[in-house]
């Protein structure tokens, strides 16, 4: 069994930054991908960023150049550095492991 716990969300003004963290526990293997998805109000959940065990990354077009995903396999942790945040980034952000296990979600609100 795998548990994922996100932290670092909150309210930020447009142009600001936040860093999300997700710590995994249980049967975490560094050989599987980890990543972040988000669900804006009234919309479906969609990809933000993924990172493979080897460090290869994949981003949604809307966040390229603003967000950066990274992972620390020794700590079973994946990070999402979010810069130049926009109101349209407002969503519940979910951490995922191997696209099978999901965190409970954390709110990010970008508003002045």
N, C-alpha and C positions, 0 to 999 in steps of 0.2 A: 504494500500500500504506500502511496505517495501523498504527502501533504505539502501544499504550497501556500505561503503567507506573504502577501504584498504589504508594502509600506511606502510612505513618502508622498502620498497624494495630498490634495488640498486645494485651496483657492489661490489663484495667482493672477496678476494683471497681464493684459496683452503685452507681449514682448519679454515677459519674464521666463524664468527657468524652474524646472523641478527635476528631481532625480528619483525615479521609482526603483525599489529593490524588491526582490522576490527570493525568499529563502525556502529551499526544499528540504524535506526530511523524509525518512523512510527509504525505500528502495530506489534511490536516485543513482543513476549511472551517467557518467560523463560522456558516454557514447551517443546519447540521444540529444536531439535539438531542444532548445528552450526558446521561449519567445513571449511576445506581448500581442494581445488583441484588445480591441476597444469596442464599446457599444454606446454610441451617442443616443440621446433621448429620442425615442420613437423610431429608431433605426436598428438594423441588424448588426450583429457583431462582425467585425472585420479585422483583417491583419494589420498590425502596426509594424512589427519587426520580428525576424527570426534569426537565431544564431546556431550554427551547427557545432558539433563537438570540436571540430577543427578550427572554429572561429570564422567560418564563412557566414556572411550576413545577407539578409534580404529585407528590403523596406517597401512599405507602401509608398506610392509616388507622392502622396500628399505630405509625407514627413521627411523625404530625402533632403539631406543638407541641414536639417534642423534637429533630428533625433539621432541618437547613437546607442546601439545595444552592445552590451559586453557581458562576459560571464567569468566567474571565478569558480572553477571546478572543485578546487580544494574546499571551498565554503558552500558548495551546492547553491550558488547564488547567481541570479541574472539581474542585470541593471538596465534601466532605460533612462538615459540622459536626454531631457527634453528642453530645447532652447528655442527662443523666439516663438513662444507659444501664442496661438491664435484662438479666438472664441470658438472656432469650429473644431478645436482639439478637445473641447469639453465632452467628457464621456466617462463611463466606468471602464477602467482598464483592468484586464485580466492577464495574469501570468499563466503560461502553459508549459507542460513538459511532455515531449513526445507527441504533442497534439492529442493526448489522451487524458491527462490529468490537468485540472484547472484550479486556480486559486478562487477565493471568494469574491474578488473584485475590489477595486478601490476607486473612489471618486476623484476626478480631476476636473476642476472648474476654472475656466479662463474668462475673467470678466473684470471690467473696471468699476 
